[in-house]
Amino acid sequence: MTIQTTKNPLGFEKISTLLRKFAVPSIVAMLVGSLYNIVDQIFIGQGVGVLGNAATNVAFPTTTISLAISLLIGVGAASRYSLCLGSGNKEKATHAVGNSIMMMVISGLIYFVILYTFLPQILKAFGATETVLPYALEYTRITAFGFPMVIITIATSNLIRADGSPNYSMFTMILGGIVNTILDPIFIFGLNMGMAGAAIATVIGQLCSFVLAVRYLTRFKNIDLSRQHFKLNLSEVVTIAGMGMSNSINQVSLTFVQIIANNSLTYYGALSKYGADIPLAAAGIVFKVNALVLSVIIGLSQGLQPIVGYNYGAKKYDRVEGAYKLAIKSSLVITTLSLISYQFFPEKILSLFGSGNDLYFDFAIRFMRTYLLLVMCAGIQMISSNFFAAIGKPLKGMILSLTRQVLFLIPLLIVLPLFFQIYGIMYAAPVADLSSFIVTSIFISKELKLMEEEQRLLQGTSTSGTLSEYKSKK
């Protein structure tokens, strides 16, 4: 095991170098993935208008669900893979990859069948009004064909990164984004295909990324896959799902937030001067702009995952702590810059997605400034929940994932509008961000103290007890 740890740069290379090496490609890959929706939103806003923007907002939860499935399998398998390599067990690492691939294929097909069978009912549940529903149906009936490919591509990209090929993982995602960006204006404006054109461009881009991702399955650096490794093992499946649960819950809970927010926006919007469609369209843009920033945070946490996973498995806890703290500092820089742009340049950001009347911009600007006021706290919470999954403690990660979206934000989205009407929806997010940040700080401070204690025990310098006493605390 010592020899393997020495040979793998994850065990000895400078933390800042490793984080840059793994996080930058991951961030670029996640940004490109988010740009699928952003680019569609921009071109649809320019070519179709407010109803088109509202339709993509209604359809957006279908994308977050596919991302939730991808992260459940991909992050879980990558965490398992890194921990097994760190502890010197290549056979377990290989079985994790084989089982995860089967999970990707099966879940992708199931999701497509459910979505395509019940699409009108699903979109209405997601908040589609009678005027928005036809646009949302036209768009999602086509994008549904790409979701199985999305699940396999994103999940596999996590494994590729954990295998030590972050640049290949990045290029896999970039290719699809480039193709989508080129084809969107051609199909929407050149061929006058509207919503359908945006959807077709998206699926073609996803197909290109899918081909590259599948191509890597025969090129793993650290393992050799064979037919026996693809046989599903219930214990392995549960382990992978458990390790990816916190990341998946973040996305699932985000989906529920979107659904509840959409329905609240249409209900309370109809009771306000803005009407039902303006809040739905404006909030959809704000959600996607925020998703773009959060995709950077997700990319950062995914870049962190193989570093902390490998070093935790190798019992190098000082490196684990150093990597986590560096990721948090990086997150604060990113989210602070985002907050500045939200507060000082909201109209310029919103104008990228098409024009609107004075009422539209009045609501959209106020919504962006208020809803995203404490985005810095959200970034810390996301990295921390993913950190626990990476070190093989998925239960703690799952609890943290539930805090912001499920325990705080969803109840606040329901309760605050009763007192503040449509403005209560805006206030819910910063209150939830602050509350979840407090809980996260408690969890993380305790975990870091435990790791510092074990590091001292391993070095034989602890003055507070034996290793068995430490494990009883843990």
DAMOUR-V52713 format. One record per run of one state. SS is the DSSP state (helix for helix, strand for strand, loop for the rest). FROM is the first residue (numbers start at 1). TO is the last residue. If there is no record, write none. Layout:
# DAMOUR-V52713
SS&FROM&TO / SS&FROM&TO
This chain:
# DAMOUR-V52713
loop&1&1 / helix&2&7 / loop&8&8 / helix&9&11 / loop&12&14 / helix&15&47 / loop&48&49 / helix&50&86 / loop&87&89 / helix&90&117 / loop&118&118 / helix&119&125 / loop&126&129 / helix&130&162 / loop&163&165 / helix&166&190 / loop&191&193 / helix&194&218 / loop&219&226 / helix&227&230 / loop&231&233 / helix&234&270 / loop&271&274 / helix&275&313 / loop&314&316 / helix&317&344 / loop&345&345 / helix&346&351 / loop&352&357 / helix&358&371 / loop&372&374 / helix&375&390 / loop&391&393 / helix&394&420 / loop&421&421 / helix&422&458 / loop&459&466 / helix&467&473 / loop&474&474
